[in-house]
Amino acid sequence: MSDRHEPRFTRFSLGRVLDDLGLTLLEVVHGRIDDQQDIGGVVIYDPVDEPLYPAHAVVLGVGVHGSEGLGELIAGLSGHAIAAVVVRSPVEITAATRALADEHGIVVLGLARGATWTQLAALLRSLLAEDDVGDTHVDSLGGIPSGDLFAVANAISSLLDAPVTIEDRSSRVLAFSGRQEEADPARAETIIGRRVPERYRHHLTQQGVFRDLYRSEDPVVITRIEAEVDMSTPRVAIGVRAGDEVLGSIWAAMDGPLTDERRITLRDAAKLVALHLLRVRAGADVQRRLRAELLSTALEGGSGASEALSRLNLAGQPVCVVAAVLTETEHGGAASADQALMAERERFADALAVHLSAMRPGSAVALLGDTVYGILPEPNDPTGDHAVRTMEDFLDRVGSRMSAVIAVGPPADDIGGISRSRASARRVLRALLEPAAGQAVTPHEPSAAGSTGGRSRSGDVRARVARLSDVHASVLMLELRDLMVSRGDEFTGPVSRLMEHDAKQKGHLVDTLRAWFDHFGDVAKAADMLFVHPNTFRYRLRRAVEISGIDLDNADDRFEAMLQLRLLER
């Protein structure tokens, strides 16, 4: 068990995390807690595809059961510097596994029943929230580090002698104090789910609690008589506001009367929490802008790229660049539509950042213009297959809520390589957004559920995630078209003569030749494609040969005509 007496925590130590989460979610099964060692990240254990383990990571043993499974997990982590492993309680642990955990300095934690792994991962990431843009000066508000809402909640809890939560206007839990195990089942469910369950929220709304809470500057008391049976401990809540804007609320599960001292404490606490919430909101905007500037500088590869990579903690390691764009977004009218689209892009960037924080710890993500860019650590992945799978998994998770395409650049070992990886990703992204005429992009076979591909309006199966090797022909076709446009070139030769004939006679000879090429000279299929009789198709094809002068038996003539037809479709 842990040996902790008046610990002095580093900012992201395991001791700090356990103190914040308390016994509501985690229990220490075995091991000594090091309050001076920062946690390096949160990783979900995968027995099939070994993830990247940052130093001093917390490993979530999803699906690991029994003493044998725990022993195998710890043995498999022996080559990594792991801070702790978490498995579902009750935990079976043998003497041999204890000895192995001690040998490698791994703490064994148990996840309480009723809590989901998704909830635990979200809580841990919100607590860790590592500063990926380098060290910054942390101001103090009311003697508490600015924006540290968990420290604020613990301070209020000490003053009120009651477990406390700080919530936003949507009843999402932003932070909570220790001692939550002293409250009732309703509070435990709220902490585990990181928001007030809908049935309680509906009950409180019907009761007029939120109306009173946001209209008054005084605390509101919710007694056990008015609440549901599993909300046995009375609540005292107070709104948190900045001027006329309601930012959220503070909730205390508190027995005993609301004394004048407690009322004053809550009113003062609401003012302090308002300052911290404003600081968090302002800090998030500043951090987003700073991260975007650093990422942009690193991608451009100029004189400041090296420093930017260092501040993003990505210097000196192989990486790759990914580029993503939302598709099929629909918004109604003008300025409001632009704002909605920008907000949607920011949500997409945030979602990708959260996904990569679990799957690719150390990644940097930012929205630059209308494109979301990411720089991902890529050790031991020269082909980029792992990055492609990570991006496909992300799109599968966001599902129909966010339709997007993602391009993956090649691995890079230096600043110049990062710039080239970005350029490659941009070329691929363009091919995914506007595939070359008539050319289906199919780098990965879609599953039965369509997990890796979607269908375009023309019915071609097209990728949602691709590398240059997957769409190289499409990329070259688009760039050849650009070359023609930049030089002012016009179509000449056989195809040009067919175009002129069709324009004058309202004919279909260009379509006839294209259908013949598309079906490898199979007249029956080509005729069916154009909804004409095969004899009619043969007549049109003879006319196309006569007018254009093309020799369909000549490979060079066929290639030239097919290339021009592809470019013509654009």
C-alpha positions as CSV (number, residue, x, y, z in Angstrom):
1,M,0.0,0.0,0.0
2,S,1.1,3.6,-0.4
3,D,3.1,5.4,2.3
4,R,2.1,9.0,2.1
5,H,2.5,11.6,4.9
6,E,1.8,15.2,4.1
7,P,3.0,14.8,0.5
8,R,4.3,17.7,-1.6
9,F,3.0,17.0,-5.1
10,T,4.5,17.8,-8.4
11,R,1.9,19.2,-10.7
12,F,0.9,15.9,-12.4
13,S,2.1,13.3,-9.9
14,L,0.2,10.1,-9.3
15,G,-0.3,11.2,-5.7
16,R,-2.0,14.4,-6.9
17,V,-4.2,12.4,-9.3
18,L,-5.3,10.0,-6.6
19,D,-6.0,12.8,-4.1
20,D,-8.2,14.5,-6.7
21,L,-10.1,11.4,-7.8
22,G,-10.3,10.0,-4.2
23,L,-11.9,6.7,-3.5
24,T,-14.8,7.4,-5.9
25,L,-13.0,5.9,-8.8
26,L,-9.6,4.4,-7.9
27,E,-8.1,2.4,-5.0
28,V,-4.4,1.6,-4.4
29,V,-4.1,-2.2,-4.5
30,H,-0.4,-2.5,-4.3
31,G,2.7,-0.2,-4.6
32,R,4.3,2.9,-3.2
33,I,3.0,6.3,-4.5
34,D,5.8,8.6,-5.7
35,D,4.5,12.1,-5.1
36,Q,7.5,13.7,-6.8
37,Q,7.3,11.9,-10.1
38,D,5.2,13.4,-12.9
39,I,2.9,11.2,-14.9
40,G,3.9,11.1,-18.6
41,G,0.5,10.3,-20.1
42,V,-2.4,7.8,-20.2
43,V,-2.3,4.8,-22.5
44,I,-4.9,2.1,-23.1
45,Y,-3.4,-1.4,-23.1
46,D,-3.7,-3.3,-26.4
47,P,-2.5,-6.9,-26.4
48,V,-2.6,-7.0,-30.3
49,D,-1.1,-3.8,-31.3
50,E,1.4,-2.5,-28.8
51,P,0.9,1.3,-28.2
52,L,3.6,3.9,-27.7
53,Y,4.3,4.2,-23.9
54,P,5.6,7.6,-22.8
55,A,7.8,7.6,-19.7
56,H,5.9,7.1,-16.4
57,A,2.6,6.5,-18.1
58,V,-0.6,5.2,-16.5
59,V,-1.7,2.1,-18.4
60,L,-5.4,1.3,-18.5
61,G,-5.7,-2.5,-18.5
62,V,-9.1,-2.7,-20.4
63,G,-10.2,-6.3,-20.5
64,V,-7.5,-7.6,-18.1
65,H,-9.1,-9.9,-15.6
66,G,-7.8,-12.2,-12.9
67,S,-4.4,-12.7,-11.3
68,E,-3.0,-14.4,-14.4
69,G,-4.0,-11.6,-16.7
70,L,-2.6,-8.9,-14.4
71,G,0.7,-10.8,-14.1
72,E,1.0,-11.1,-17.9
73,L,0.2,-7.3,-18.3
74,I,2.9,-6.3,-15.8
75,A,5.4,-8.7,-17.3
76,G,4.8,-7.3,-20.7
77,L,5.4,-3.8,-19.5
78,S,8.8,-4.6,-18.0
79,G,10.7,-2.9,-20.8
80,H,8.9,0.4,-20.2
81,A,9.1,3.0,-17.4
82,I,5.4,2.6,-16.3
83,A,4.1,4.5,-13.3
84,A,0.9,2.5,-12.7
85,V,-1.5,0.0,-14.2
86,V,-5.3,0.2,-13.6
87,V,-7.5,-2.9,-13.7
88,R,-11.1,-3.5,-12.8
89,S,-11.9,-4.1,-9.1
90,P,-11.9,-6.4,-7.3
91,V,-8.3,-7.1,-8.1
92,E,-6.7,-10.5,-7.8
93,I,-3.0,-10.2,-7.3
94,T,-0.5,-12.9,-6.3
95,A,2.7,-12.7,-4.4
96,A,4.7,-13.2,-7.6
97,T,2.9,-10.4,-9.3
98,R,3.5,-8.1,-6.3
99,A,7.2,-8.9,-6.5
100,L,7.2,-8.2,-10.3
101,A,5.4,-4.9,-9.8
102,D,7.8,-3.9,-7.1
103,E,10.8,-4.8,-9.3
104,H,9.7,-2.5,-12.0
105,G,8.2,0.2,-9.7
106,I,4.7,-0.2,-11.0
107,V,1.7,0.7,-8.8
108,V,-1.4,-1.4,-9.2
109,L,-4.7,0.5,-9.0
110,G,-8.3,-0.8,-9.0
111,L,-11.1,0.9,-11.0
112,A,-14.4,0.9,-9.1
113,R,-17.3,-1.0,-10.5
114,G,-19.9,1.2,-12.2
115,A,-17.2,3.5,-13.6
116,T,-16.4,3.1,-17.3
117,W,-13.0,3.1,-18.9
118,T,-14.0,6.0,-21.1
119,Q,-15.0,8.1,-18.0
120,L,-11.7,7.3,-16.3
121,A,-9.6,8.1,-19.4
122,A,-11.5,11.5,-19.7
123,L,-10.9,12.3,-16.0
124,L,-7.3,11.4,-16.1
125,R,-6.7,13.5,-19.3
126,S,-8.5,16.5,-17.8
127,L,-6.4,16.2,-14.7
128,L,-3.1,15.8,-16.5
129,A,-3.8,18.2,-19.4
130,E,-0.1,18.5,-20.0
131,D,1.1,21.8,-21.3
132,D,2.2,21.0,-24.9
133,V,3.6,24.4,-25.7
134,G,6.3,24.6,-23.1
135,D,6.5,26.1,-19.6
136,T,4.4,29.1,-18.9
137,H,4.2,31.3,-15.9
138,V,1.2,30.3,-13.7
139,D,-0.5,33.2,-11.9
140,S,-2.3,32.9,-8.6
141,L,-5.9,33.8,-7.8
142,G,-6.9,33.8,-4.2
143,G,-3.7,31.9,-3.3
144,I,-4.5,29.1,-5.8
145,P,-2.8,28.5,-9.1
146,S,-4.9,30.2,-11.8
147,G,-7.3,27.9,-13.5
148,D,-6.7,25.0,-11.1
149,L,-10.4,24.2,-10.5
150,F,-9.7,21.0,-8.6
151,A,-7.6,22.9,-6.1
152,V,-10.4,25.5,-5.8
153,A,-12.9,22.7,-5.2
154,N,-10.7,21.2,-2.4
155,A,-10.3,24.6,-0.8
156,I,-14.1,25.3,-0.8
157,S,-14.7,21.7,0.6
158,S,-12.3,22.4,3.5
159,L,-14.1,25.6,4.4
160,L,-17.6,24.1,4.1
161,D,-16.6,20.7,5.5
162,A,-18.5,19.0,2.7
163,P,-17.7,17.4,-0.7
164,V,-18.0,20.0,-3.5
165,T,-18.4,20.0,-7.3
166,I,-17.9,22.9,-9.7
167,E,-20.2,22.6,-12.8
168,D,-20.8,24.6,-16.0
169,R,-24.2,25.8,-17.2
170,S,-24.9,22.4,-18.8
171,S,-24.3,20.6,-15.5
172,R,-21.0,19.1,-16.7
173,V,-18.6,18.6,-13.8
174,L,-15.6,20.8,-14.3
175,A,-13.9,19.8,-11.1
176,F,-14.6,18.1,-7.8
177,S,-13.1,17.9,-4.3
178,G,-12.1,14.9,-2.3
179,R,-14.4,13.1,0.1
180,Q,-17.0,12.4,-2.6
181,E,-17.4,8.9,-1.1
182,E,-19.1,10.6,1.8
183,A,-22.0,11.7,-0.4
184,D,-24.9,9.7,-1.7
185,P,-25.3,7.5,-4.9
186,A,-26.5,10.5,-6.9
187,R,-23.2,12.3,-6.3
188,A,-21.2,9.2,-7.1
189,E,-23.0,8.8,-10.4
190,T,-22.4,12.5,-11.2
191,I,-18.7,12.2,-10.5
192,I,-18.3,9.0,-12.5
193,G,-20.2,10.4,-15.5
194,R,-18.7,13.8,-15.2
195,R,-22.1,15.4,-15.5
196,V,-25.4,15.5,-13.6
197,P,-27.5,12.5,-14.8
198,E,-30.4,13.7,-17.0
199,R,-33.1,12.4,-14.7
200,Y,-31.7,14.5,-11.8
201,R,-31.3,17.5,-14.0
202,H,-34.9,17.2,-15.2
203,H,-36.1,16.9,-11.6
204,L,-34.2,20.0,-10.5
205,T,-35.5,21.9,-13.5
206,Q,-39.1,21.0,-12.7
207,Q,-38.5,22.0,-9.2
208,G,-37.3,25.4,-10.3
209,V,-33.8,25.0,-8.8
210,F,-31.9,26.2,-11.8
211,R,-34.2,29.2,-12.2
212,D,-33.6,30.3,-8.6
213,L,-29.9,29.4,-8.9
214,Y,-29.2,31.7,-11.8
215,R,-31.5,34.5,-10.7
216,S,-30.2,34.9,-7.2
217,E,-26.8,35.7,-5.8
218,D,-27.6,33.7,-2.7
219,P,-27.2,30.0,-2.1
220,V,-30.1,27.7,-2.9
221,V,-30.9,24.8,-0.6
222,I,-32.3,21.5,-2.0
223,T,-33.5,19.3,0.8
224,R,-33.7,15.6,0.9
225,I,-37.5,15.8,1.0
226,E,-37.6,17.6,-2.3
227,A,-35.1,15.3,-4.0
228,E,-35.3,11.8,-5.3
229,V,-34.7,8.9,-2.9
230,D,-31.1,8.2,-3.9
231,M,-30.2,11.9,-3.4
232,S,-30.2,11.5,0.4
233,T,-27.8,14.2,1.3
234,P,-29.1,17.8,1.1
235,R,-27.5,20.1,-1.5
236,V,-26.5,23.7,-1.2
237,A,-25.8,25.4,-4.6
238,I,-24.8,28.9,-5.7
239,G,-24.5,30.4,-9.2
240,V,-21.2,31.5,-10.5
241,R,-21.4,34.6,-12.7
242,A,-19.3,37.4,-14.2
243,G,-21.5,40.4,-14.5
244,D,-24.8,39.3,-16.2
245,E,-23.2,36.2,-17.6
246,V,-23.8,32.9,-15.8
247,L,-20.7,30.8,-15.9
248,G,-21.7,27.8,-13.9
249,S,-22.4,26.8,-10.3
250,I,-21.0,25.3,-7.1
251,W,-22.7,22.4,-5.4
252,A,-22.0,21.1,-1.9
253,A,-23.4,17.8,-0.5
254,M,-23.8,19.2,3.0
255,D,-25.6,18.0,6.1
256,G,-26.6,20.6,8.7
257,P,-28.1,24.1,8.4
258,L,-26.9,26.8,6.0
259,T,-25.4,29.1,8.6
260,D,-24.5,32.7,7.9
261,E,-20.8,31.7,7.9
262,R,-21.4,29.0,5.2
263,R,-23.6,31.5,3.2
264,I,-20.7,34.0,3.2
265,T,-18.2,31.3,2.4
266,L,-20.3,30.2,-0.7
267,R,-20.7,33.8,-1.9
268,D,-17.0,34.5,-1.6
269,A,-16.2,31.1,-3.3
270,A,-18.5,32.0,-6.2
271,K,-16.6,35.1,-6.9
272,L,-13.3,33.2,-6.7
273,V,-14.5,30.5,-9.0
274,A,-15.7,33.1,-11.5
275,L,-12.2,34.5,-11.8
276,H,-10.8,31.0,-12.3
277,L,-13.4,30.1,-14.9
278,L,-12.7,33.3,-16.8
279,R,-9.0,32.6,-16.6
280,V,-9.5,29.0,-17.9
281,R,-11.5,30.4,-20.8
282,A,-9.0,33.1,-21.7
283,G,-6.1,30.7,-21.2
284,A,-7.7,28.2,-23.6
285,D,-8.0,30.8,-26.3
286,V,-4.4,32.0,-25.7
287,Q,-3.1,28.4,-25.7
288,R,-5.0,27.6,-28.9
289,R,-3.5,30.6,-30.7
290,L,0.0,29.9,-29.4
291,R,-0.2,26.2,-30.3
292,A,-1.4,27.2,-33.8
293,E,1.5,29.6,-34.2
294,L,4.1,27.0,-33.0
295,L,2.6,24.3,-35.3
296,S,2.6,26.6,-38.3
297,T,6.2,27.6,-37.7
298,A,7.3,24.0,-37.3
299,L,5.5,23.0,-40.5
300,E,7.0,25.8,-42.6
301,G,10.5,24.7,-41.7
302,G,12.0,28.2,-41.4
303,S,14.5,29.6,-38.9
304,G,12.1,29.3,-36.0
305,A,11.1,25.7,-36.7
306,S,13.6,24.1,-34.3
307,E,12.5,26.2,-31.4
308,A,8.8,25.6,-32.2
309,L,9.4,21.8,-32.2
310,S,11.2,22.0,-28.9
311,R,8.3,24.0,-27.3
312,L,5.9,21.4,-28.7
313,N,8.1,18.6,-27.2
314,L,8.6,17.1,-30.6
315,A,12.2,17.8,-31.3
316,G,14.7,15.0,-32.0
317,Q,12.2,12.3,-32.8
318,P,10.7,10.8,-36.0
319,V,7.3,12.3,-36.7
320,C,4.7,12.6,-39.5
321,V,2.3,15.3,-40.6
322,V,-1.5,14.7,-41.0
323,A,-3.9,17.2,-42.6
324,A,-7.7,17.0,-42.2
325,V,-10.6,18.9,-43.7
326,L,-14.3,18.7,-42.7
327,T,-16.6,17.8,-45.7
328,E,-20.3,18.0,-46.3
329,T,-20.9,20.9,-43.8
330,E,-24.1,22.7,-44.2
331,H,-24.9,26.1,-42.6
332,G,-27.5,28.7,-43.4
333,G,-26.9,32.4,-44.0
334,A,-23.8,34.6,-44.1
335,A,-22.0,35.7,-40.9
336,S,-23.7,33.3,-38.6
337,A,-22.9,30.4,-41.0
338,D,-19.2,31.4,-41.0
339,Q,-19.2,31.5,-37.2
340,A,-20.9,28.1,-37.0
341,L,-18.5,26.6,-39.5
342,M,-15.5,27.9,-37.6
343,A,-16.9,26.5,-34.3
344,E,-17.4,23.2,-36.0
345,R,-13.8,23.1,-37.3
346,E,-12.5,24.0,-33.8
347,R,-14.6,21.2,-32.3
348,F,-13.2,18.8,-34.9
349,A,-9.6,19.9,-34.1
350,D,-10.3,19.5,-30.3
351,A,-11.8,16.0,-30.9
352,L,-8.7,15.0,-32.9
353,A,-6.4,16.3,-30.2
354,V,-8.2,14.3,-27.5
355,H,-8.1,11.2,-29.6
356,L,-4.3,11.6,-30.3
357,S,-3.6,12.3,-26.6
358,A,-4.6,8.7,-25.9
359,M,-3.5,7.0,-29.1
360,R,-0.4,9.1,-29.9
361,P,0.8,10.9,-26.7
362,G,2.9,13.9,-27.4
363,S,1.1,14.8,-30.7
364,A,0.4,18.5,-31.5
365,V,-2.8,19.5,-33.2
366,A,-4.1,22.9,-34.4
367,L,-6.5,24.5,-36.8
368,L,-4.7,26.5,-39.5
369,G,-7.2,28.3,-41.8
370,D,-9.7,25.7,-42.8
371,T,-7.4,22.7,-42.3
372,V,-6.6,20.8,-39.1
373,Y,-2.9,19.9,-39.0
374,G,-1.2,17.5,-36.6
375,I,2.4,16.4,-36.0
376,L,2.5,12.9,-34.6
377,P,5.4,11.0,-33.1
378,E,6.1,8.1,-35.4
379,P,8.8,5.7,-34.0
380,N,9.2,2.4,-35.8
381,D,6.6,3.2,-38.4
382,P,8.4,3.8,-41.7
383,T,5.4,3.0,-43.9
384,G,2.9,5.2,-42.0
385,D,0.5,2.3,-41.5
386,H,0.1,2.9,-37.8
387,A,-0.8,6.6,-38.5
388,V,-3.3,5.6,-41.1
389,R,-5.0,3.2,-38.7
390,T,-5.0,5.8,-36.0
391,M,-6.8,8.3,-38.3
392,E,-9.3,5.7,-39.5
393,D,-10.1,4.8,-35.9
394,F,-10.7,8.5,-35.2
395,L,-13.1,8.9,-38.1
396,D,-14.9,5.7,-37.0
397,R,-15.3,7.2,-33.5
398,V,-16.7,10.6,-34.6
399,G,-18.9,8.8,-37.1
400,S,-21.6,10.7,-39.0
401,R,-21.2,13.7,-36.5
402,M,-18.2,14.9,-38.3
403,S,-17.6,13.9,-42.0
404,A,-13.9,14.5,-43.0
405,V,-11.0,13.4,-45.0
406,I,-7.5,13.0,-43.6
407,A,-4.2,12.9,-45.5
408,V,-1.1,11.3,-43.9
409,G,2.4,12.5,-44.8
410,P,5.5,10.4,-44.9
411,P,7.7,10.0,-41.7
412,A,10.2,12.7,-41.2
413,D,13.4,12.8,-39.1
414,D,14.3,16.5,-39.3
415,I,12.9,20.0,-40.0
416,G,13.3,19.6,-43.8
417,G,11.5,16.2,-43.6
418,I,8.6,17.8,-41.7
419,S,8.2,20.4,-44.4
420,R,8.2,17.7,-47.1
421,S,5.7,15.6,-45.0
422,R,3.4,18.6,-44.9
423,A,3.7,19.2,-48.6
424,S,2.9,15.6,-49.3
425,A,-0.1,15.7,-47.0
426,R,-1.5,18.8,-48.8
427,R,-1.2,17.0,-52.2
428,V,-3.0,14.0,-50.9
429,L,-5.7,16.1,-49.2
430,R,-6.4,17.8,-52.5
431,A,-6.8,14.5,-54.2
432,L,-9.2,13.3,-51.5
433,L,-11.3,16.5,-51.8
434,E,-11.4,16.6,-55.6
435,P,-10.3,13.3,-57.1
436,A,-9.0,13.4,-60.7
437,A,-11.8,13.0,-63.2
438,G,-13.4,9.5,-63.3
439,Q,-10.7,8.0,-61.2
440,A,-11.9,6.2,-58.1
441,V,-9.6,6.5,-55.0
442,T,-9.6,3.2,-53.3
443,P,-6.4,2.8,-51.1
444,H,-8.2,0.7,-48.5
445,E,-11.0,-1.8,-49.0
446,P,-14.1,-0.6,-47.1
447,S,-15.4,-3.0,-44.5
448,A,-19.0,-4.1,-44.5
449,A,-19.8,-1.2,-42.2
450,G,-17.9,1.2,-44.4
451,S,-15.3,1.9,-41.7
452,T,-12.6,3.0,-44.1
453,G,-14.3,4.4,-47.1
454,G,-17.3,6.4,-48.3
455,R,-19.1,6.9,-51.6
456,S,-18.9,10.0,-53.7
457,R,-21.9,11.4,-55.6
458,S,-20.8,9.5,-58.7
459,G,-20.8,6.2,-56.9
460,D,-17.0,5.7,-56.8
461,V,-15.6,4.3,-53.6
462,R,-13.2,6.9,-52.2
463,A,-10.9,6.9,-49.2
464,R,-11.4,9.0,-46.1
465,V,-7.7,8.5,-45.1
466,A,-4.8,8.1,-47.5
467,R,-1.1,8.5,-48.1
468,L,0.6,9.7,-51.3
469,S,1.2,6.1,-52.4
470,D,-2.6,5.5,-52.2
471,V,-3.6,8.3,-54.5
472,H,-0.4,9.1,-56.5
473,A,-2.1,8.9,-59.9
474,S,-4.9,11.3,-58.8
475,V,-2.3,13.7,-57.5
476,L,-0.4,13.7,-60.7
477,M,-3.5,14.2,-62.8
478,L,-4.5,17.2,-60.8
479,E,-1.0,18.7,-61.0
480,L,-0.9,18.1,-64.8
481,R,-4.2,20.0,-65.1
482,D,-2.6,22.8,-63.1
483,L,0.3,22.8,-65.5
484,M,-2.0,23.1,-68.5
485,V,-3.9,26.0,-66.9
486,S,-0.7,27.9,-65.9
487,R,0.7,27.6,-69.4
488,G,-2.6,28.4,-71.1
489,D,-2.6,25.1,-73.0
490,E,-5.7,24.0,-74.9
491,F,-6.8,20.6,-76.0
492,T,-5.5,19.6,-79.4
493,G,-5.5,16.5,-81.5
494,P,-8.2,13.8,-81.9
495,V,-10.1,14.7,-78.7
496,S,-10.2,18.4,-79.7
497,R,-11.7,17.5,-83.1
498,L,-14.4,15.3,-81.3
499,M,-15.2,18.2,-79.0
500,E,-15.7,20.6,-81.9
501,H,-18.0,18.1,-83.7
502,D,-20.1,17.5,-80.6
503,A,-20.4,21.3,-80.0
504,K,-21.6,21.9,-83.6
505,Q,-23.8,18.8,-84.1
506,K,-24.9,18.3,-80.4
507,G,-23.4,14.9,-80.7
508,H,-22.1,12.3,-78.2
509,L,-18.9,11.1,-79.7
510,V,-16.7,12.2,-76.8
511,D,-18.9,10.3,-74.4
512,T,-18.8,7.3,-76.7
513,L,-15.0,7.2,-76.8
514,R,-14.8,7.7,-73.0
515,A,-17.3,4.8,-72.4
516,W,-15.3,2.5,-74.7
517,F,-12.1,3.3,-72.8
518,D,-13.8,2.9,-69.4
519,H,-15.0,-0.6,-70.3
520,F,-11.9,-1.8,-72.0
521,G,-13.5,-2.0,-75.4
522,D,-16.5,-4.1,-74.2
523,V,-19.2,-2.7,-76.5
524,A,-22.1,-4.2,-74.7
525,K,-21.2,-2.7,-71.3
526,A,-20.2,0.6,-72.8
527,A,-23.6,0.8,-74.7
528,D,-25.4,-0.1,-71.5
529,M,-23.6,2.7,-69.7
530,L,-24.9,5.3,-72.3
531,F,-28.4,3.7,-72.5
532,V,-28.1,3.0,-76.3
533,H,-28.3,-0.2,-78.4
534,P,-24.9,-1.8,-79.1
535,N,-25.3,-1.3,-82.9
536,T,-25.9,2.4,-82.2
537,F,-22.8,2.5,-80.0
538,R,-20.7,0.8,-82.8
539,Y,-21.9,3.3,-85.3
540,R,-20.9,6.2,-83.1
541,L,-17.5,4.7,-82.3
542,R,-16.8,4.4,-86.1
543,R,-17.8,8.0,-86.5
544,A,-15.5,9.0,-83.6
545,V,-12.6,7.2,-85.3
546,E,-13.3,8.8,-88.7
547,I,-13.6,12.4,-87.4
548,S,-10.8,12.3,-84.8
549,G,-8.3,10.2,-86.8
550,I,-7.4,8.2,-83.7
551,D,-6.0,4.7,-84.2
552,L,-7.6,2.6,-81.5
553,D,-5.1,-0.2,-82.2
554,N,-2.1,2.1,-81.4
555,A,-1.2,2.1,-77.7
556,D,0.2,5.6,-77.8
557,D,-2.9,7.0,-79.4
558,R,-5.1,5.3,-76.8
559,F,-3.0,6.6,-73.9
560,E,-3.0,10.2,-75.3
561,A,-6.7,10.2,-75.8
562,M,-7.4,8.7,-72.4
563,L,-5.2,11.2,-70.7
564,Q,-6.9,14.1,-72.4
565,L,-10.4,12.7,-71.6
566,R,-9.4,12.5,-67.9
567,L,-8.3,16.1,-67.9
568,L,-11.3,17.2,-69.9
569,E,-13.7,15.8,-67.3
570,R,-12.2,18.4,-64.9
